[in-house]
Amino acid sequence: MARNVYLKMKSLDEARAIVRERLAPLQSLAAETVPVPEAVGRVLAEPVFAAISAPNYHAAAMDGVAVKAETTYGASESQPRALMAGRQAFFVNTGNLLPDGTDAVIMIENVQVADEQHIVIESPAFPWQHVRRVGEDIVATELLFSRHHRITPYCVGALLTGGVFAVPVKARPRVLIIPTGSELVDWRETPLAAVKPGQVLETNSFVLGALVESCGGAVTRHPMVADDTSRIKAAVETALGGGYQTVMILGGSSAGSEDFARAVIAELGEVFVHGVTIMPGKPAVVGRVGSVPAFGMPGYPVSAIIVFEQLVRPLLAELLGQPEPARTTITVEPTRKIASKLGLEEFVRVKLGEVSGRIVATPLPRGAGQITSITEADGIVRIPANTEGIKENERVAADLLRPAAELKRTIVIVGSHDNTLDVLADQLKTARGRLSLSSSHVGSMGGLMAVKRRACHLAGSHLLDTVDGSYNVSYIRKYLPGRPVKLVTLVLRDNGLIVRRGNPKGIRGIADLVRPDVGFINRQSGSGTRILLDYHLQQLGIDPAGITGYGVEEFTHMSVAVAVLSGSADAGLGIFAAAKALDLDFIPVVTEQYDLVIPAEHYDTENIRILLDTIVSAEFRKRVQALGGYSTQNTGATIDLTAS
């Protein structure tokens, strides 16, 4: 089969204009009537008018006595006025109907009871004092809400108070989602142990389905369809005449020879867009099948999410007569340079945190298949198509994915990876303040450089001084001259070679890494683990060039363990906890010290104090020790260090 080729890609603005001008007019939504309590989130199809006034009688707004105001004129402290109870003054409670002939209420605090027949007042009332008059809130026949208004919980009270108990709303836009791909398996029916290499759990339809529902739509998931043009065509044809306002074909939009969305849409209707100049999301297809808007969605989850948010969501908003949801935008400063490709608008997922009065942004992995780059992101930085990236500390805009207030409750840690940081992140969510931990894994040296640039609150580091066997101190003095810091021990941990269960290659130590039958997976340059490895290689007189895989790098201990588990490597240097987590074998090399490097200006802040209290808590220590390969005997030990 010939491969699809992106001959005439559209810019994002062009693609959005096509959705608005050529797809939105294809559909309209019918109206349906629903009870008001069930209408929250729905959009009115017609204007709604009040059936009754509220209040529908003159009501007392205070506890007191109801009077005719003119009967009180002239009352004062020097000339108190006596009124006859039951004839000129009537006791009422808040909300009571005003007795006939009265038009004011005197607060009970300002009334003196002379006897059973009389009360005494010392100041006059004025007409309608402390009275809720008929229609004060709502007047019968007045417009309560116009068409296209989205009903909120507050609206329910106004509608019911106005005597409206059912409202006409727009039907939910119906969206047909068709997952395609012979590699897909249904996680609801297939045990994880039965999933074979090359098979993929079908999840995109559930992600996109939830997004559709969050936009006010209704979702139908078609059973998974194998890579076969006729089957995909038959599935898409169910959208014709089925009352659907949109159809999404998942996983059939790239330039690959086994992607069929473009061909099927073209055969059943018309293709308007094949390829959009965005990353991720470039393979998107936009068209129609019959009179139904149709989208070919990329198979990678992040690409599919971006395409939905930029192209499908605006269509659903247009059908419902709603403005497209707008995210809050703030100014941020990237902690390092972010390169980008000319000609493609890139959506970079970032972690955010407020450090020293500015919001710093740390890029997350940019692979379109990494769903965690969305779930872990605090915001998205959009790099225009006409630039090659963003400079370090360049002030740029970021669209927030969570409330701005949470950024003040975020602790930014940059540096070496350690599994205990996941435990710490969870514990901080239960501590006072409900803090978030934004952790970026760039290696121990990368962490010290982030401290130097004032791009984080603290760094994780385990840099071995090969001269005296100490950790971190000499590096801080060298790379952070004159910078006051506190060095706090987090854990002691076992570092060694991670190998497959049963150690099939019979690896006994670092010396075996030069064997031609052993494939190695390394950590990135600048990481403490890489420095440890290079130190041992030097001690053994081993040339790194003789190690197969020395130049292949990962950024976390868990990534190293996964590489070994998958068979892409026979061994990698990492912590025992990572080996234990994936049921791998472990060959100890050294017990090392993992410290937190905290600049003095952050040490006494409330957030860092909470963090320090958390790491010495019994619950944190217990959970860390359960991971295996850790000691918390020195946890919390602090060195007050001003480098010189």
C-alpha positions, 0 to 999 in steps of 0.5 A: 500500500502506498504511504500517505504523504502530507502534501499541503499541511495547514497551519493551526489557525487555518485548520481552526478556521476550516472547522468553524466555517466548513464543519460547524454549519453542517450540524445543529442540535435539537432541543429537549426538556429536562427537569431543572435539578437535572439541568446543571451543565446543560445549555438552554435552547430557548430563553427562560422567563419567570412564571411568578414573582419572588417574593410573591408577597410583601415579606418581613426581612427581620424579626420584629413588629410590622407597622404602618410607617406613618403611625410612627412619625414623631417618635424619639427618645424624648417623645417615645410612641406607644402603639397598640399590639394587634391593631397598630403593631404586629409581631412578625418573624423573618419571612412572614407575610406583612399584615394588611395595612402595614408597610414597615418592620421595626427590628425587635431590638428596637421595641420595648414591650410596655404591657400585653396591649402596648409596645413602645418605640423611640424612633420612627420607621420609614415606608418599606423599612426591613421589608422584602417587597413583591418582586424584589428578587424576581418579577413574573415574566422577566427574563431569567436566562437567555438562550445558550446560557449554561446552567450552573448550580446557582441557576437552579435556585433562581429557576425554581424560585421563579416558578420554572421547574423544567427547561428546554436545553440543547441535546448533547452533541453525539460523538462516535469514537472508532478506535482502529489498529490491529495491535489494540487489545481491550483492557476490560477483557484481556488480562495484563499477563496475556498482553503480548509484545507488540500489542497495545492497550486501547485507552485513547477512546476513554481519554477522548470520550471523557474530554467529549463529556467534559465539553457537554457531549455524549459518547458512543464507543464503537468496538475496536476495528482492525487495520482494514479499509473496508471494516473501518469504512463500515464503522464510519458509515454507522455515523451516517444517519445515526444522529451523530454530530461528529465522528473521530477515527482514532489511530488512523491519521499518520503517513504510515501505510497502515493508516486509513482515516484519510482514505476512508473520509475521502471516499465517504465525503471530503478531506479538508485538512491532512496534516497540521503544522503543530507538534504533537498532533501533526498527522491530524485529518479534518473532513466530513463523511456525508454531512457529519464532521469527521476527524482522523486522530493521531494514535499517540495519546498526547497528539490526540489530546492536543488535536482534540483541544485545538480542533474538536473542542471548538466544534462542540463549543460552536454547536452548543453556542458556547465560547471556547474554554479559555485557560489562564495564561501566566508569564514563566521563565524556562529553566533551560533552553528549549529547542524547537523545529522551524515551521511547526508550532510546538506545545511543550508540557512544563512543570511550574513553580514559584521560586524567588518571586518568579514562575520557573518552567521545567520542560517535561519529556516531549514524546507524543506517546508519553501520556504522563507528560500531560498528567504531570504538567502544570502548564503548556508553553506554545512555541511559535512555528517561526522560531527555533525555540526559547532561550533560558530565562526568556519570559514566555506565556504558559497556559495553566493546566491547574489553578495558579494558587497551587503554584505557591504550594509547589516545591521545585526540586531538580537533580538526581532521581530517587524513588523516595521522591515519589514517597515524599511527593505523596506524603506532602499531599497529606501534610499541612499545606497539602503541598505538591512536589515538582521533581525534574530528573536532570542528574546531580550536576544538573541540580547544582546548576539549577540551584546556581541559576536560582531555578529551584527550591532545592536539588537532589544530589549524590556526587561522590568525592573520589579523593575522600569518599564524601558526598556533595560538599566538595562539588558545592564548594566548587560550583556554588562559590559563596552561595550559602546552602544547607545540606540535608541527608535524605537517605542512604541507598544501595547502588549496584548493577541491575540484571535480569532475574536469575542473572542469565549472563552471570554478571558478577561486577563492573569488570564484566561490563566489557564482555562482548556478550553484555549490553549496558544501559547508562545514566546521563552525563552529570548524574551521580550514578554516571560519576560513580560508574566512571570512577570504578571504571578508572579504578579498574583501568577499563576504557568506557569505549569497550562497553557495549551501550555505554553511550546509551543513556536514561534519566532515571533508575526506573528507566534503567530497570525497565531497559533491563526488564525489556531485554534491551540491556543486560545490565545497568547501574542503579539503586536496589529499590528500582530492581526490587520494584520490577523483580530484577536481580541486584549486584551491590557496588556501593552504599551512597548518600543522597542529599538535598541541597537547599539554598539558605534563602529557601530553608526557613520558608514554610514549605521547606519546613513542612518538607523537612518535618515530613522526611523525619516523620515515622510514616515517611521512614517506614514507607522508605524502608519498605522500598528496600535498599534504603537506610534512614538512620541519617535522614534529616542530618544537616550541614550548614555550608557556606561555600568558599 
